[in-house]
Amino acid sequence: MSSVHNELDKYVHGCSGIMSLEYSYLFAFFSIPREIIFDLWEIPPFGSLGKSEYKGLRRDRVDCLFISNGLETGIGMGTNQKLRYLNYIKPYADYLLSQGAMVSNINGYGKVIFFEQENR
């Protein structure tokens, strides 16, 4: 993560809310309020976006997704990380993109889904 720190830094300060698998890195190494960083593990390993009691993925709460290669392509195994990605994060990323969000691919990390300042 340290090798892409400066690249990620371009995006963290423009977000109202960030969801990331690597939330602890964001807590530790970026000067942003902790209350805008959301942990992937708050999402249940069952249900899917729009078909669950979980209502945490809303644009007024999470407007940036930091999607690492490990999250997007990882196996998940016992943590059901892959289910959380496929059933919640990926559909939410598609929703944000349909609402005008941008995607930036970051070599050595993955991608960031974000809104440019004028589209927030």
C-alpha positions in Angstrom: 0.0 0.0 0.0 2.8 2.4 0.7 3.9 2.3 -2.9 0.5 3.7 -4.0 0.0 6.1 -1.1 0.6 9.3 -3.1 -1.8 8.2 -5.8 -4.5 7.3 -3.3 -4.0 10.6 -1.5 -5.3 12.4 -4.6 -8.7 10.9 -3.9 -9.2 10.6 -0.2 -9.7 14.3 0.5 -12.5 14.7 -2.0 -14.7 12.0 -0.5 -17.6 12.4 1.9 -17.4 8.7 2.8 -15.0 5.9 1.7 -15.5 2.2 1.8 -12.4 0.0 1.5 -11.1 -3.4 2.4 -7.9 -1.6 3.6 -9.7 0.7 6.0 -7.0 0.4 8.7 -4.4 1.7 6.3 -6.6 4.7 5.6 -7.1 5.3 9.3 -3.4 5.1 10.0 -1.8 6.9 7.1 -4.2 9.6 5.8 -5.2 12.9 7.5 -8.9 12.4 7.1 -11.7 12.1 9.7 -12.2 8.6 10.9 -15.9 8.9 10.7 -15.8 9.0 6.8 -14.0 5.7 6.6 -16.2 2.6 6.4 -15.1 -1.0 6.7 -16.2 -3.6 4.2 -16.9 -6.0 7.1 -20.0 -4.0 8.1 -21.7 -5.6 5.1 -23.3 -8.9 5.9 -22.2 -12.0 4.0 -25.8 -12.7 2.9 -28.3 -10.8 0.8 -27.5 -8.3 -1.9 -27.7 -4.6 -2.6 -31.3 -3.6 -2.4 -32.4 -7.0 -1.1 -31.1 -6.9 2.5 -31.7 -5.2 5.8 -28.2 -3.6 5.3 -28.7 0.0 4.0 -25.2 1.4 4.5 -24.3 1.8 0.9 -25.9 5.2 0.1 -24.4 8.0 -1.8 -25.0 10.4 1.1 -22.9 8.1 3.2 -20.4 6.4 0.9 -19.5 8.3 -2.3 -16.0 6.7 -2.9 -15.0 3.1 -3.2 -11.4 2.0 -2.9 -11.5 -1.4 -4.6 -8.1 -3.2 -4.3 -7.1 -6.0 -6.6 -7.3 -8.3 -3.6 -11.0 -7.4 -3.1 -12.0 -7.6 -6.7 -10.2 -10.8 -7.7 -9.5 -12.5 -4.3 -11.1 -15.8 -3.4 -12.6 -14.7 -0.2 -12.6 -18.1 1.5 -14.0 -18.3 5.0 -14.5 -14.5 5.4 -17.0 -14.4 2.5 -15.2 -11.3 1.2 -16.0 -12.4 -2.4 -19.7 -12.5 -1.6 -19.6 -9.0 -0.1 -17.9 -7.8 -3.2 -20.1 -9.5 -5.8 -23.4 -8.9 -4.0 -22.9 -5.4 -2.6 -19.7 -3.6 -3.7 -19.8 -4.3 -7.4 -23.5 -3.4 -7.9 -22.9 -0.3 -5.8 -19.9 0.7 -7.9 -22.0 0.2 -11.0 -24.7 2.4 -9.5 -22.2 5.2 -8.7 -20.8 5.0 -12.2 -24.4 5.3 -13.6 -24.8 8.5 -11.4 -21.7 10.1 -13.0 -18.9 8.8 -10.8 -15.5 8.4 -12.4 -13.1 5.4 -12.1 -9.4 5.7 -11.8 -7.2 2.6 -12.2 -4.2 2.6 -9.9 -1.3 0.3 -10.8 -0.3 -1.8 -7.9 -3.6 -1.3 -6.1 -6.8 -1.6 -8.1 -9.2 1.2 -8.7 -11.0 4.1 -7.0 -14.6 5.1 -7.8 -15.2 8.8 -7.0 -17.1 11.9 -8.0 -15.4 14.9 -9.2 -16.0 17.9 -6.9 -18.6 19.6 -9.2 -20.7 16.4 -9.3 -21.0 15.7 -5.6 
